[in-house]
Amino acid sequence: MRVLGVNNAKAEAQWQELPSPKVEKGQIRIQVEAAGLNRADLLQIKGLYPGKVEEPTLGLECSGIIDQVGEGVDEAWLGRKVCALLRGGGIAEYVVCSPSVVVSAPEGLELSLAAGLCETWCTALFNLWDQAKVIPKEKVLIHAGASGVGVAAIQLARLLGAVPYITCGSQAKLDYCVARGAEAGVLRSQDWAAYFRGLGLQFDVILDPVGAGYLNKDFSVAASAARIAVFGLLGGTSTDCNLVDFLSKNITLFGRTLRTQTDPVKRRLLAELETIVWPAVQRGKVHHGVEQIVMPDEVIEAYQNMQQGDQLGKTIIVMK
């Protein structure tokens, strides 16, 4: 079967041919319809992903149809349309995983669009709902608001009754985020922290995929007892911080990567996805956020666009 792997010598994505995976006891096999591209893929391609990468094939999420089940798995799974939250391996013709990391695709949504929901929405749920415990009327600052996770986080904040603000890279992206529910925002090329301080805004929760270079500014616009979630390294791996704001404001700073969570944690997040998000998708209250659908021969260019910051919303690769 065809899979998207990594050429470690050249630090680039590369299509490869591998045997189709065998289904072991307690597993299912998904015939992949489509898969989501994520910034974590870029770190894996460069060999910079934090933590151990157990699955060399790219792809942290996919959608498709279950075509095989292993011993001990209910055959009722066969033929079911699902989305999967994976440690890797999703950009392939087939992927094998535990039933605990899959969820039925939302009714009425094409599988090609459902492919990009798991990673983005579970990242938003994990950081905003599970960890930061956002409550109604709190102000939430979301960096990279026009990214796949950013668009999910904007909409999740609204579903939870909070008020989302964003930073992003262009006026087109800012307009896009406002259309998806952001209250307001500012371009990252400006001094965004000074802009928000000038408006008298302080944020109860900050969702930050940048980290280095943003952390001190995050502290400066944080409200008392703010929670700051760092879930990416777009700004680098190290920084100096002024701890005065951190201590005086009683800020909680935490870092989370979804990929390294255990299957029980992912099972819980997928249950939250099905309970909180799917009904909103089906009622038209939530947009899937997919703005680019590419074919296999276009995937390298799609990653380049993502690296350059040209991506808007979510990019999906269709495998069949």
Secondary structure as UniProt FT lines:
FT   STRAND          2..7
FT   TURN            8..11
FT   STRAND          12..17
FT   TURN            25..26
FT   STRAND          28..36
FT   HELIX           39..46
FT   STRAND          61..69
FT   TURN            71..72
FT   HELIX           75..77
FT   TURN            78..79
FT   STRAND          81..85
FT   STRAND          94..97
FT   HELIX           99..101
FT   STRAND          102..104
FT   TURN            107..108
FT   HELIX           111..114
FT   TURN            115..117
FT   HELIX           118..124
FT   HELIX           125..131
FT   TURN            136..137
FT   STRAND          139..142
FT   TURN            145..146
FT   HELIX           148..159
FT   TURN            160..161
FT   STRAND          163..168
FT   HELIX           171..179
FT   TURN            180..181
FT   STRAND          184..187
FT   TURN            188..189
FT   HELIX           192..198
FT   TURN            199..200
FT   STRAND          203..208
FT   TURN            212..214
FT   HELIX           215..221
FT   STRAND          222..230
FT   TURN            234..235
FT   HELIX           243..248
FT   TURN            249..250
FT   STRAND          252..255
FT   TURN            259..260
FT   HELIX           263..272
FT   HELIX           273..277
FT   HELIX           278..282
FT   TURN            283..284
FT   STRAND          290..294
FT   HELIX           296..298
FT   HELIX           299..307
FT   TURN            308..309
FT   STRAND          313..318
//
